[in-house]
Amino acid sequence: MSNVHQHLSPRDWVLIFEAADDAPSLLISCSSARDLWNEGIVAWMEHVLGCPTCRQVVRAQEEFTDKHFDCPECLSSLELVYGIVEEAEHFEPAVVLELERAERNLEELGTLVFSDAVKEIRANPFYQQWGTAQRLLFAARAAWHRAPELALHHALLAVVVVQELDPASYVDLWIADLEAKAHAYVANAYRILARFAEAETEFQLAEKCLQRGVGSGQASARVLSLKAALLYDQQRYSEALALVDHVARIRKEHGDIHELVRLTLLRARVFQSSGQPAQAAQECARAVEMLGSSPDPQLLLVAQNNAIQYLLSAGDVKQARTLFDQLPQMPEPLDELRRLWGEADLLRAERRHAEARGVYERVRTGFAEAGMHYDSALAALDLAQTAYAEGGLLPEVRTLANEAAIQLTLAGAHAEAFAAQGLLLKAIRDDALSHALIVQVRQRIESLRPS
């Protein structure tokens, strides 16, 4: 063994894990070893002695020392492996190797139209891997709110991959859970696109898959959390609350603090949308308290900003100010824009209109430059509302209303959002504008934004 410390890569850690299990792990690494194992132990041992793949596994184990646990670079690689295995939701370190191949699979499938991609997946065993399905689902989740049509494309391909997985390699119970996840991701893309009937159909398929799956509860929680968001978008508030409570019990059993916080924030949104802002603010306060032992700056910002909005809706400006003053500046630019947005709302509620307008302008411009066009449109309407409240500055209100329409176009907003914006523009032309109308249009456009 060399005295020179060699940093371990994620692949090295995978090989070590496999070597620790001896024969079974070598079977995962090498298909020839697997075939020879079935023929007889002597033939398998002879193969291992001369096989480069099997020897690589053995060498990795031989060169491992406790010093690797003291090495930040090696531990960083180990943490990466743990993270990928956990995200992949299949307890085989070999999935890391599949995900390396899956990155290239995603690029290759991305050059094909959907029908050709489906044919390629069904014809080519290289695509029929757990890692490929998970990589497609990662891509779908990343694109939900940026490009929902692309998210739908990735999720539908993931369903095809899962249906081609070999039960002998991955176990049919685990495959059923992964298929449930894939159908749920398809459903969520449909929800964001406001195609609710198709979303409901996909959730039905997902729940049927769960009945054939492992039954760990985690898979059910993942699917039902997304279904609760659909019920919320359909304004089926009592059903959404009941489902959120059910999922929360599952998450609590597994100690998933961050998921519990997200469910609590969804409960708050339901209360706010059903006309109970004070209760919504209390739910946000619970979320903040839950995050105390597990700080997450971004999630904490969401919880506190939402609480400020709900307190303002309930007319409790003083408590909203107290909560806002506890918020630090955020390190990420987009997070800081959202913090400033909450400050502008608070300044407007305090009737400090000139200060509010300055902050809203920073927010509007910042979101536009970042390509967050829907947010920019809403901030423009907030700015228009503030300008009108300050003294009925109609030329500025007209300019901002037109700017909001441009940003909605860039965001690819729903037709109903443009219809609401059209009412505002018509009122300006007809000299029939009112503060209440600006507020009403802004609320309508926000409600039409994909959740």
C-alpha positions as CSV (number, residue, x, y, z in Angstrom):
1,M,0.0,0.0,0.0
2,S,1.3,3.4,-0.9
3,N,2.3,5.8,1.8
4,V,1.1,8.7,-0.3
5,H,-2.5,9.6,0.5
6,Q,-4.7,9.3,-2.5
7,H,-8.0,11.2,-2.4
8,L,-11.0,9.1,-2.8
9,S,-13.5,10.0,-5.5
10,P,-17.3,9.1,-5.4
11,R,-16.5,6.1,-7.6
12,D,-13.9,4.9,-5.2
13,W,-16.4,5.0,-2.3
14,V,-18.9,3.1,-4.3
15,L,-16.2,0.4,-5.0
16,I,-15.4,0.2,-1.3
17,F,-19.0,-0.2,-0.4
18,E,-19.3,-3.0,-2.9
19,A,-16.1,-4.7,-1.8
20,A,-17.4,-4.6,1.8
21,D,-20.2,-7.0,0.8
22,D,-17.7,-9.3,-1.0
23,A,-19.4,-11.6,-3.5
24,P,-22.8,-9.9,-3.8
25,S,-21.2,-6.5,-4.5
26,L,-18.8,-7.9,-7.1
27,L,-21.9,-9.3,-8.8
28,I,-23.3,-5.8,-9.1
29,S,-20.0,-4.5,-10.6
30,C,-19.4,-7.2,-13.2
31,S,-22.0,-9.0,-15.3
32,S,-19.4,-11.8,-16.1
33,A,-18.9,-12.4,-12.4
34,R,-22.6,-12.7,-11.9
35,D,-22.9,-15.3,-14.7
36,L,-20.0,-17.3,-13.4
37,W,-21.3,-17.2,-9.8
38,N,-24.4,-19.0,-11.0
39,E,-22.2,-21.7,-12.6
40,G,-20.1,-22.4,-9.6
41,I,-17.9,-20.8,-6.9
42,V,-14.6,-22.1,-8.3
43,A,-15.2,-20.6,-11.8
44,W,-16.2,-17.3,-10.2
45,M,-13.0,-17.1,-8.0
46,E,-10.8,-17.8,-11.1
47,H,-12.6,-15.0,-12.9
48,V,-12.2,-12.5,-10.1
49,L,-8.4,-13.1,-10.0
50,G,-8.0,-12.0,-13.6
51,C,-10.9,-9.6,-14.2
52,P,-10.0,-5.9,-14.3
53,T,-13.4,-4.8,-13.0
54,C,-13.4,-7.2,-10.1
55,R,-9.7,-6.4,-9.2
56,Q,-10.6,-2.7,-9.2
57,V,-13.1,-3.3,-6.5
58,V,-10.6,-5.3,-4.4
59,R,-7.8,-2.7,-4.9
60,A,-10.1,0.1,-3.7
61,Q,-10.8,-1.8,-0.5
62,E,-7.1,-2.7,0.0
63,E,-6.1,1.0,-0.4
64,F,-8.6,2.4,2.1
65,T,-7.4,3.6,5.5
66,D,-8.9,5.4,8.4
67,K,-7.1,8.5,7.2
68,H,-9.7,8.9,4.5
69,F,-12.2,9.7,7.3
70,D,-9.9,12.6,8.4
71,C,-9.5,14.0,4.9
72,P,-12.0,16.7,4.0
73,E,-11.8,16.0,0.3
74,C,-12.5,12.3,0.8
75,L,-15.3,13.0,3.2
76,S,-16.8,15.5,0.7
77,S,-16.9,12.7,-1.9
78,L,-18.5,10.3,0.6
79,E,-21.2,12.9,1.4
80,L,-21.9,13.3,-2.3
81,V,-22.4,9.5,-2.6
82,Y,-24.7,9.5,0.4
83,G,-26.7,12.4,-1.0
84,I,-27.1,10.8,-4.4
85,V,-28.1,7.4,-3.0
86,E,-30.6,9.1,-0.7
87,E,-32.0,11.2,-3.6
88,A,-32.1,8.1,-5.9
89,E,-34.3,6.4,-3.3
90,H,-32.8,3.0,-4.0
91,F,-30.4,1.5,-1.5
92,E,-27.6,0.4,-3.8
93,P,-24.4,2.5,-4.1
94,A,-24.2,1.2,-7.7
95,V,-26.9,3.7,-8.6
96,V,-24.2,6.4,-8.4
97,L,-22.5,4.8,-11.4
98,E,-25.8,4.7,-13.2
99,L,-26.3,8.4,-12.6
100,E,-23.0,9.1,-14.2
101,R,-24.2,7.4,-17.4
102,A,-27.7,8.9,-16.9
103,E,-26.3,12.4,-17.5
104,R,-25.3,11.4,-21.0
105,N,-28.6,9.6,-21.5
106,L,-30.4,12.8,-20.7
107,E,-28.4,14.8,-23.2
108,E,-29.0,12.1,-25.9
109,L,-32.7,11.9,-25.3
110,G,-32.9,15.7,-25.3
111,T,-32.0,15.7,-29.0
112,L,-35.1,13.7,-29.9
113,V,-38.8,14.5,-30.2
114,F,-40.9,12.7,-27.6
115,S,-42.1,9.8,-29.8
116,D,-38.6,9.1,-31.0
117,A,-37.3,9.3,-27.4
118,V,-39.9,6.7,-26.3
119,K,-38.8,4.3,-29.1
120,E,-35.2,4.7,-28.1
121,I,-35.9,4.0,-24.5
122,R,-37.8,0.9,-25.2
123,A,-35.2,-0.4,-27.7
124,N,-32.0,0.5,-25.9
125,P,-31.1,-1.3,-22.6
126,F,-28.7,1.6,-21.7
127,Y,-31.7,3.8,-21.0
128,Q,-33.5,1.2,-19.0
129,Q,-31.8,2.0,-15.7
130,W,-32.9,3.4,-12.3
131,G,-30.4,6.2,-12.6
132,T,-31.9,7.3,-16.0
133,A,-35.4,7.5,-14.5
134,Q,-34.2,9.5,-11.5
135,R,-32.2,11.9,-13.7
136,L,-35.3,12.6,-15.8
137,L,-37.3,13.2,-12.7
138,F,-34.6,15.6,-11.3
139,A,-34.8,17.5,-14.6
140,A,-38.6,17.5,-14.4
141,R,-38.6,18.9,-10.9
142,A,-36.0,21.6,-11.8
143,A,-38.2,22.8,-14.8
144,W,-41.6,22.8,-13.0
145,H,-41.9,26.5,-12.7
146,R,-39.3,27.6,-15.2
147,A,-40.6,25.5,-18.2
148,P,-43.5,23.3,-17.2
149,E,-43.9,21.9,-20.8
150,L,-40.3,20.7,-20.6
151,A,-41.0,19.3,-17.1
152,L,-44.0,17.3,-18.4
153,H,-41.8,16.0,-21.2
154,H,-39.1,14.7,-18.8
155,A,-41.6,13.2,-16.4
156,L,-43.5,11.3,-19.1
157,L,-40.2,9.9,-20.4
158,A,-39.4,8.9,-16.8
159,V,-42.6,6.9,-16.7
160,V,-41.5,5.0,-19.8
161,V,-38.1,4.2,-18.4
162,V,-39.6,3.0,-15.1
163,Q,-42.0,0.7,-17.0
164,E,-38.9,-0.8,-18.8
165,L,-36.9,-1.5,-15.6
166,D,-36.0,-5.2,-14.9
167,P,-37.6,-6.4,-11.7
168,A,-34.8,-8.9,-11.3
169,S,-32.3,-6.0,-11.0
170,Y,-34.3,-3.5,-8.9
171,V,-37.2,-5.5,-7.2
172,D,-40.7,-4.9,-8.4
173,L,-41.8,-3.3,-5.1
174,W,-39.2,-0.5,-5.4
175,I,-40.1,-0.1,-9.1
176,A,-43.7,0.5,-8.2
177,D,-42.8,3.2,-5.8
178,L,-40.6,4.9,-8.4
179,E,-43.4,4.7,-10.9
180,A,-45.7,6.3,-8.4
181,K,-43.3,9.2,-8.1
182,A,-43.0,9.5,-11.9
183,H,-46.8,9.7,-12.3
184,A,-47.0,12.2,-9.5
185,Y,-44.4,14.4,-11.3
186,V,-46.4,14.2,-14.5
187,A,-49.5,15.2,-12.6
188,N,-47.7,18.1,-11.0
189,A,-46.6,19.4,-14.4
190,Y,-50.2,19.1,-15.6
191,R,-51.3,21.0,-12.5
192,I,-48.9,23.9,-13.1
193,L,-50.2,24.0,-16.7
194,A,-53.8,24.2,-15.3
195,R,-54.7,20.9,-17.0
196,F,-56.4,19.6,-13.9
197,A,-58.4,16.7,-15.3
198,E,-55.2,15.1,-16.7
199,A,-53.4,15.8,-13.4
200,E,-56.2,13.9,-11.5
201,T,-55.8,10.9,-13.9
202,E,-52.1,10.8,-13.2
203,F,-52.6,11.0,-9.5
204,Q,-55.0,8.0,-9.7
205,L,-52.3,6.0,-11.5
206,A,-49.7,7.1,-8.9
207,E,-51.9,5.9,-6.0
208,K,-52.5,2.5,-7.8
209,C,-48.7,2.1,-8.0
210,L,-48.4,2.9,-4.3
211,Q,-50.7,-0.1,-3.6
212,R,-48.1,-2.3,-5.3
213,G,-45.1,-0.7,-3.7
214,V,-42.9,-1.0,-0.6
215,G,-45.5,0.7,1.6
216,S,-42.8,2.7,3.6
217,G,-45.0,5.8,3.8
218,Q,-42.3,8.0,2.3
219,A,-43.5,7.3,-1.2
220,S,-47.1,8.0,-0.2
221,A,-46.1,11.3,1.4
222,R,-44.3,12.4,-1.7
223,V,-47.3,11.7,-4.0
224,L,-50.0,13.0,-1.6
225,S,-48.1,16.3,-0.9
226,L,-48.2,17.1,-4.6
227,K,-51.9,16.0,-4.8
228,A,-52.7,18.5,-1.9
229,A,-51.3,21.3,-4.1
230,L,-53.7,20.3,-6.9
231,L,-56.6,20.3,-4.4
232,Y,-55.5,23.8,-3.3
233,D,-55.4,25.1,-6.9
234,Q,-58.9,23.7,-7.5
235,Q,-60.0,25.6,-4.4
236,R,-61.0,22.4,-2.7
237,Y,-59.7,23.8,0.6
238,S,-61.2,21.3,3.1
239,E,-60.0,18.3,1.1
240,A,-56.5,20.0,0.8
241,L,-56.3,20.5,4.5
242,A,-57.4,17.0,5.3
243,L,-54.7,15.6,3.0
244,V,-52.0,17.9,4.3
245,D,-52.8,16.7,7.8
246,H,-52.5,13.1,6.7
247,V,-49.2,13.7,5.0
248,A,-47.9,15.6,8.0
249,R,-48.5,12.6,10.3
250,I,-46.3,10.5,7.9
251,R,-43.6,13.1,7.8
252,K,-43.6,13.5,11.5
253,E,-43.1,9.8,12.0
254,H,-40.0,10.0,9.9
255,G,-38.7,13.2,11.4
256,D,-38.7,15.2,8.1
257,I,-38.6,18.7,9.6
258,H,-38.2,20.5,6.3
259,E,-41.1,18.7,4.7
260,L,-43.3,19.4,7.7
261,V,-42.5,23.1,7.4
262,R,-43.5,23.0,3.7
263,L,-46.7,21.3,4.6
264,T,-47.4,23.9,7.3
265,L,-46.8,26.7,4.8
266,L,-49.3,25.0,2.5
267,R,-51.8,24.9,5.3
268,A,-51.2,28.7,5.8
269,R,-51.9,29.3,2.1
270,V,-55.1,27.4,2.3
271,F,-56.3,29.4,5.3
272,Q,-55.3,32.7,3.6
273,S,-57.1,31.8,0.4
274,S,-60.2,30.8,2.4
275,G,-60.4,34.1,4.1
276,Q,-58.6,33.3,7.4
277,P,-55.4,35.5,7.3
278,A,-55.0,35.4,11.1
279,Q,-55.0,31.6,11.2
280,A,-52.6,31.7,8.2
281,A,-50.2,33.9,10.1
282,Q,-50.3,31.5,13.0
283,E,-49.4,28.6,10.8
284,C,-46.4,30.6,9.4
285,A,-45.3,31.3,13.0
286,R,-45.4,27.5,13.7
287,A,-43.2,27.0,10.6
288,V,-40.7,29.5,11.8
289,E,-40.6,27.8,15.2
290,M,-40.1,24.4,13.6
291,L,-37.2,25.7,11.6
292,G,-35.4,27.0,14.8
293,S,-33.6,23.7,15.3
294,S,-32.8,23.2,11.6
295,P,-32.0,26.6,10.1
296,D,-32.7,27.0,6.4
297,P,-32.3,30.6,5.3
298,Q,-34.4,30.3,2.2
299,L,-37.3,28.4,3.8
300,L,-37.2,30.7,6.8
301,L,-37.5,33.7,4.5
302,V,-40.6,32.1,2.8
303,A,-42.2,31.4,6.1
304,Q,-41.5,34.9,7.6
305,N,-42.4,36.8,4.4
306,N,-45.7,34.8,4.1
307,A,-46.4,35.6,7.8
308,I,-45.9,39.3,7.1
309,Q,-48.3,39.2,4.2
310,Y,-51.0,37.4,6.2
311,L,-50.6,39.7,9.2
312,L,-51.0,42.7,6.8
313,S,-54.2,41.0,5.4
314,A,-55.4,40.7,8.9
315,G,-54.7,44.4,9.6
316,D,-51.9,43.7,12.2
317,V,-49.3,46.1,10.8
318,K,-47.5,46.4,14.1
319,Q,-46.8,42.7,14.4
320,A,-45.8,42.5,10.8
321,R,-43.2,45.2,11.4
322,T,-41.9,43.4,14.4
323,L,-41.5,40.2,12.4
324,F,-39.9,41.9,9.4
325,D,-37.3,43.7,11.6
326,Q,-36.1,40.2,12.7
327,L,-35.2,39.3,9.1
328,P,-31.6,39.6,8.1
329,Q,-30.4,40.5,4.6
330,M,-30.3,37.4,2.4
331,P,-27.0,36.2,0.8
332,E,-28.7,35.1,-2.5
333,P,-29.9,37.9,-4.8
334,L,-33.3,36.5,-5.5
335,D,-33.9,35.8,-1.9
336,E,-33.0,39.4,-1.0
337,L,-35.4,40.7,-3.7
338,R,-38.2,38.7,-1.9
339,R,-37.2,40.1,1.4
340,L,-37.3,43.6,-0.1
341,W,-40.7,42.9,-1.5
342,G,-42.0,42.2,1.9
343,E,-40.5,45.4,3.1
344,A,-42.2,47.4,0.4
345,D,-45.6,45.9,1.3
346,L,-45.0,46.8,4.9
347,L,-44.0,50.4,4.0
348,R,-47.1,50.8,2.0
349,A,-49.3,49.5,4.8
350,E,-47.6,52.1,7.1
351,R,-48.5,54.8,4.5
352,R,-44.9,55.5,3.7
353,H,-45.7,55.6,0.0
354,A,-42.6,57.3,-1.3
355,E,-40.3,54.9,0.4
356,A,-42.4,51.9,-0.7
357,R,-42.3,53.1,-4.3
358,G,-38.5,53.2,-4.3
359,V,-38.3,49.6,-2.9
360,Y,-40.9,48.3,-5.3
361,E,-39.0,49.7,-8.2
362,R,-35.9,47.9,-7.1
363,V,-37.9,44.7,-6.8
364,R,-39.6,45.1,-10.2
365,T,-36.4,45.8,-12.0
366,G,-34.5,43.0,-10.2
367,F,-37.0,40.3,-11.1
368,A,-37.1,41.5,-14.7
369,E,-33.4,41.3,-15.1
370,A,-33.3,37.9,-13.5
371,G,-36.0,36.6,-16.0
372,M,-38.6,36.2,-13.2
373,H,-41.2,37.9,-15.4
374,Y,-44.3,36.9,-13.4
375,D,-42.8,38.3,-10.2
376,S,-41.9,41.5,-12.1
377,A,-45.4,41.9,-13.3
378,L,-46.9,41.6,-9.8
379,A,-44.3,44.0,-8.5
380,A,-45.2,46.5,-11.2
381,L,-48.9,46.2,-10.2
382,D,-47.9,46.8,-6.5
383,L,-46.0,49.9,-7.7
384,A,-49.1,51.1,-9.6
385,Q,-51.3,50.6,-6.6
386,T,-48.8,52.6,-4.4
387,A,-48.6,55.4,-7.0
388,Y,-52.4,55.6,-7.2
389,A,-52.7,55.6,-3.4
390,E,-50.1,58.3,-3.1
391,G,-52.1,60.7,-5.2
392,G,-53.7,59.2,-8.2
393,L,-50.7,59.5,-10.5
394,L,-52.5,58.3,-13.6
395,P,-49.7,58.6,-16.2
396,E,-47.4,56.5,-14.0
397,V,-50.2,54.0,-13.3
398,R,-50.8,53.6,-17.1
399,T,-47.1,53.1,-17.7
400,L,-46.8,50.5,-15.0
401,A,-49.9,48.7,-16.1
402,N,-48.5,48.4,-19.6
403,E,-45.2,47.2,-18.2
404,A,-47.1,44.5,-16.2
405,A,-48.7,43.3,-19.4
406,I,-45.3,43.0,-21.1
407,Q,-43.9,41.0,-18.2
408,L,-47.0,38.7,-18.2
409,T,-46.4,38.1,-21.9
410,L,-42.8,37.2,-21.3
411,A,-43.9,34.9,-18.5
412,G,-46.3,33.0,-20.8
413,A,-49.2,33.8,-18.4
414,H,-52.6,32.2,-18.6
415,A,-55.3,33.8,-20.8
416,E,-57.3,34.7,-17.7
417,A,-54.4,36.8,-16.4
418,F,-54.4,38.8,-19.5
419,A,-58.2,39.2,-19.3
420,A,-57.8,40.6,-15.8
421,Q,-55.0,42.9,-16.9
422,G,-57.3,44.0,-19.8
423,L,-59.9,45.2,-17.3
424,L,-57.3,47.4,-15.7
425,L,-56.1,48.9,-18.9
426,K,-59.7,49.6,-20.1
427,A,-60.5,51.3,-16.8
428,I,-57.5,53.6,-17.3
429,R,-58.6,54.4,-20.8
430,D,-62.2,55.1,-19.7
431,D,-61.1,57.2,-16.7
432,A,-62.8,54.7,-14.5
433,L,-59.8,53.6,-12.4
434,S,-60.1,53.0,-8.7
435,H,-57.8,51.7,-6.0
436,A,-60.1,48.8,-5.3
437,L,-59.9,47.8,-9.0
438,I,-56.1,47.7,-9.0
439,V,-56.1,45.6,-5.9
440,Q,-58.7,43.2,-7.3
441,V,-56.8,42.8,-10.6
442,R,-53.5,42.2,-8.8
443,Q,-55.1,39.6,-6.6
444,R,-56.7,37.9,-9.6
445,I,-53.4,37.7,-11.5
446,E,-51.6,36.4,-8.5
447,S,-54.2,33.7,-8.0
448,L,-53.7,32.5,-11.6
449,R,-50.0,32.0,-11.1
450,P,-48.9,28.4,-11.0
451,S,-48.4,27.4,-7.4
